[in-house]
């Protein structure tokens, strides 16, 4: 009798579990079916009267970009900071040394003759030793080149020539003497006197100090000469508010000088970006928009106040469906567990 009842309940729970499982298999999961113009990476879209490029759109997130062609690019240089000689340019600049390699020319490079070839699209140039094409060196913008004992930097590569620059650096010093509101600053050349002395064959390899004055010594006659007299004067270049200089290759205005820093500004293009992700709001010019991905690479971009309620209603359907599926899985699993326990207990040995 006990086993017969257990068998009946076993079948009962199996039927309930199978029914729940059957519903899981036959239920159709709802999806968001919003329609509209879909965009992929590279497409353009106008939002709130501004045209954007879809910079990326992939698996639920992406980015819009637009170029501000009338932007003001600002750079701040702190008082006392070091500025590479490659960053600044003005007339009669003495600390900056440069060499230009013209395309197709033959040049002397570190004691040998080389041919110059230029790959403008790659921003690089190649030096190939004359008579031995297997000996060649390629440099791109920003690379360091050992040229005639100098550590130079490639600053530009055009279709016609490549330019390398060495020298410096400078220290920027704000002129605060007798000024509570300074308007000027000075680029002061920084020198490695020890290295300069070692590189000069006319001098012994180190300086000496006599009566508090640093001096160099001639190898020829052991004569001592003050460092400041032997080497050219340290370059000092003053800039003032409203003046211009070439900074990092661009004509730049000294916009403001303070005790702490110098601010440089220039007109230029600036790329601005806005990120978006599935169902999240983002703002363009005061208007709110949201994104919906139709697949992994195409996205709808809609105004929030026009279509977000539609989007949320379909999301709620999906959430409700998922909740029901979780409940059915619970019924199926519990029914199976109950059936197994009933069957196991029914066949336990009985005393007597």
C-alpha positions in Angstrom: 0.0 0.0 0.0 2.8 2.4 0.9 4.6 1.7 -2.3 1.4 2.0 -4.4 0.8 5.5 -2.9 4.4 6.5 -3.5 4.1 5.4 -7.1 0.9 7.5 -7.6 2.6 10.6 -6.1 5.8 9.9 -8.1 3.8 10.0 -11.3 1.9 13.1 -10.1 5.2 15.1 -9.5 6.6 13.8 -12.8 3.6 15.1 -14.6 3.8 18.5 -13.0 7.6 18.8 -13.7 7.1 17.6 -17.3 4.4 20.1 -17.8 6.6 23.0 -16.4 9.5 21.9 -18.6 7.2 21.7 -21.6 6.0 25.2 -21.1 9.6 26.3 -20.9 10.4 24.7 -24.2 7.4 26.1 -26.0 7.3 29.6 -24.6 8.5 32.2 -27.0 10.9 34.8 -25.5 9.7 38.4 -26.3 12.2 40.8 -27.9 12.4 44.6 -28.3 10.8 45.2 -31.8 11.3 48.9 -32.1 11.7 50.1 -35.7 13.6 53.1 -37.0 16.7 54.2 -38.8 19.6 52.0 -37.7 23.3 53.2 -37.8 26.5 51.3 -38.0 30.1 52.4 -37.4 31.1 55.1 -39.9 27.5 56.4 -40.5 26.5 59.9 -39.8 23.5 60.9 -37.7 22.0 64.3 -36.9 20.9 64.8 -33.2 19.6 68.2 -32.0 20.8 69.9 -35.2 24.4 68.6 -34.8 25.9 66.0 -37.2 27.8 63.2 -35.6 29.8 60.2 -36.9 29.1 56.8 -35.3 32.7 56.1 -34.3 31.8 52.7 -32.9 28.8 50.5 -32.3 29.4 47.0 -31.0 27.7 44.6 -28.6 25.6 47.0 -26.6 27.8 50.1 -26.5 29.4 52.7 -28.8 30.5 56.2 -29.3 29.5 59.3 -31.3 32.1 61.8 -32.4 32.0 65.3 -33.9 34.8 67.7 -34.9 34.8 71.3 -33.6 36.6 73.1 -36.3 36.7 76.4 -34.4 37.9 75.1 -31.1 40.5 76.9 -28.9 43.3 74.5 -27.9 44.8 75.4 -24.6 48.2 74.2 -23.1 49.5 75.1 -19.6 53.2 75.1 -18.9 54.1 75.2 -15.2 56.6 77.7 -13.9 60.0 76.0 -13.5 59.1 73.1 -15.8 61.4 71.7 -18.5 60.4 72.2 -22.1 62.1 70.1 -24.9 63.8 72.1 -27.6 61.7 70.2 -30.1 58.5 71.9 -28.7 59.4 75.5 -29.2 60.6 77.7 -32.1 61.4 81.3 -32.6 63.6 83.5 -34.8 67.4 83.4 -34.2 67.0 80.4 -31.9 70.5 79.2 -30.9 69.9 76.2 -28.7 67.8 74.4 -31.4 69.8 72.5 -34.0 68.2 70.7 -36.9 69.0 68.8 -40.1 66.8 68.2 -43.1 67.0 65.0 -45.2 65.6 65.7 -48.6 63.8 62.9 -50.5 66.1 61.2 -53.0 69.2 63.0 -51.8 72.6 61.6 -50.8 73.8 62.5 -47.3 76.6 61.9 -44.9 75.3 60.1 -41.9 77.6 59.0 -39.1 80.6 58.7 -41.3 79.1 57.0 -44.3 77.1 58.0 -47.4 73.4 57.2 -47.4 70.4 57.6 -49.8 67.3 59.1 -48.4 63.8 57.7 -49.2 60.5 58.9 -47.7 57.2 57.2 -46.9 54.9 60.1 -46.2 51.8 57.9 -45.5 53.7 56.1 -42.8 55.3 59.2 -41.5 58.8 57.7 -41.8 62.0 58.0 -43.8 64.8 55.5 -44.6 68.5 55.9 -44.9 70.1 53.2 -47.1 73.9 53.0 -47.3 75.2 53.7 -50.8 76.4 50.5 -52.4 74.9 48.2 -49.7 71.1 48.1 -49.6 71.2 45.7 -46.7 72.5 48.5 -44.4 69.5 50.7 -43.8 67.7 52.5 -40.9 64.1 53.7 -40.8 62.8 56.4 -38.5 59.3 57.7 -37.8 58.1 61.0 -36.3 59.0 61.0 -32.6 61.9 58.5 -33.0 65.3 59.2 -31.6 68.2 59.4 -34.1 71.9 59.3 -33.2 73.3 62.0 -35.6 76.9 63.2 -35.5 77.1 62.4 -31.8 73.8 64.1 -31.0 70.6 62.5 -29.8 68.1 64.0 -32.2 64.3 63.6 -32.6 62.4 63.2 -35.8 60.0 66.2 -35.7 58.4 66.0 -39.2 58.2 63.9 -42.4 56.7 65.4 -45.5 56.6 64.2 -49.1 59.8 66.2 -49.8 61.9 65.9 -46.6 62.3 64.7 -43.1 63.6 66.9 -40.3 65.4 66.0 -37.1 66.1 68.4 -34.2 68.4 68.3 -31.2 69.6 70.7 -28.4 68.2 72.2 -25.3 66.1 71.7 -23.2 64.8 74.9 -21.8 63.4 75.8 -18.4 60.4 78.1 -18.3 60.8 80.7 -15.6 58.0 83.3 -14.9 59.4 86.7 -14.2 58.0 87.7 -10.9 60.6 90.3 -9.9 58.8 93.5 -8.8 55.6 92.1 -10.2 52.5 90.9 -8.2 50.8 90.2 -11.5 53.5 89.0 -13.9 53.1 89.3 -17.7 56.3 87.8 -18.9 58.2 84.5 -18.7 61.6 83.4 -20.0 62.8 80.2 -21.7 66.3 79.6 -20.3 68.6 77.1 -22.1 69.7 74.2 -19.8 73.2 72.9 -20.5 75.1 69.8 -19.4 78.5 71.5 -19.0 80.2 68.2 -18.1 79.0 66.6 -21.4 80.0 69.7 -23.4 83.5 69.7 -22.0 84.0 66.0 -22.6 82.9 66.4 -26.3 85.4 69.2 -26.9 88.8 67.8 -28.0 90.5 71.1 -27.1 89.7 70.7 -23.4 90.4 68.3 -20.6 87.4 66.2 -19.7 86.4 68.0 -16.6 86.0 71.5 -15.2 87.8 73.0 -12.2 86.7 75.6 -9.7 89.0 78.5 -8.8 87.9 81.2 -6.3 84.3 80.0 -6.7 84.4 80.3 -10.6 83.9 77.2 -12.7 86.6 76.9 -15.4 87.7 74.7 -18.3 91.3 73.9 -19.1 93.0 73.8 -22.5 94.9 70.7 -23.3 97.5 72.6 -25.3 98.8 74.9 -22.6 96.9 74.1 -19.4 95.3 77.5 -19.5 92.1 77.9 -17.4 89.2 79.9 -18.8 85.8 80.6 -17.1 83.0 78.4 -18.5 80.9 81.5 -19.2 83.7 83.0 -21.3 84.5 79.8 -23.2 81.1 78.7 -24.2 78.5 81.0 -26.0 76.0 82.8 -23.7 73.1 80.7 -22.5 70.1 81.4 -24.7 67.3 83.3 -23.0 64.0 84.0 -24.8 61.4 86.2 -23.2 57.7 85.8 -24.0 54.9 88.2 -22.9 51.1 88.0 -22.9 49.7 88.6 -26.3 52.9 87.5 -28.2 53.1 84.4 -30.3 55.6 81.6 -30.8 55.6 78.2 -32.5 54.7 75.5 -30.0 54.7 71.9 -31.0 54.5 73.0 -34.7 51.6 75.4 -34.3 51.4 79.2 -34.2 50.4 79.8 -30.5 49.5 82.8 -28.5 50.7 83.5 -24.9 47.2 83.9 -23.5 48.1 84.4 -19.8 51.0 84.5 -17.4 50.6 83.9 -13.7 53.0 83.2 -10.8 52.3 79.5 -11.3 52.2 78.9 -15.0 51.9 80.2 -18.6 48.8 79.4 -20.7 49.2 79.1 -24.4 46.2 79.0 -26.8 45.7 78.4 -30.5 42.8 77.8 -32.8 42.4 74.2 -34.0 40.2 71.3 -34.5 39.0 69.2 -31.5 37.3 65.9 -31.7 34.5 65.5 -29.1 32.9 62.2 -28.2 29.7 61.0 -26.5 29.4 57.4 -25.3 26.1 55.4 -25.4 25.0 52.0 -24.3 21.9 49.8 -24.6 18.9 51.5 -23.0 20.9 54.3 -21.3 20.2 58.0 -21.8 22.7 60.4 -23.1 22.5 64.2 -23.6 23.1 66.2 -26.8 22.7 70.0 -26.4 20.2 69.7 -23.6 18.1 67.0 -25.3 18.1 63.4 -24.1 18.4 60.4 -26.3 18.8 56.7 -25.8 20.3 53.8 -27.7 18.8 50.4 -28.7 20.9 47.8 -30.5 19.0 45.8 -33.1 22.0 43.5 -33.4 25.7 43.6 -32.4 26.6 46.3 -34.9 23.5 48.4 -35.7 21.9 50.8 -33.3 18.8 53.0 -33.1 19.3 56.5 -31.5 15.9 57.9 -30.4 14.7 60.9 -28.4 13.9 59.8 -24.9 10.7 61.8 -24.5 9.3 60.4 -27.8 10.0 56.7 -27.6 11.5 55.7 -24.3 8.1 54.6 -22.9 7.7 52.2 -25.8 11.2 50.8 -25.1 10.5 50.4 -21.4 7.2 48.6 -22.0 8.9 46.0 -24.2 11.7 45.7 -21.6 9.1 45.0 -18.9 7.6 42.2 -21.0 11.0 40.6 -21.3 11.6 40.9 -17.5 8.2 39.4 -16.8 8.9 36.5 -19.2 12.2 35.9 -17.5 10.6 35.9 -14.1 8.0 33.3 -15.3 10.7 31.1 -16.8 12.6 31.1 -13.6 9.5 30.1 -11.7 8.8 27.2 -14.1 12.4 26.0 -13.8 11.8 26.0 -10.0 8.6 23.9 -10.3 10.3 21.5 -12.7 13.3 21.0 -10.4 11.3 20.7 -7.2 8.9 18.3 -8.8 11.8 16.1 -9.9 13.4 16.2 -6.5 10.1 15.4 -4.7 9.5 12.4 -7.1 13.0 11.0 -6.4 12.6 11.4 -2.6 9.2 9.7 -2.6 10.5 6.8 -4.6 13.6 6.5 -2.4 11.6 6.5 0.9 9.0 4.1 -0.4 11.6 1.4 -0.9 13.2 1.8 2.5 13.2 -1.6 4.4 10.3 -2.0 6.9 10.9 -3.6 10.3 8.9 -6.6 11.2 
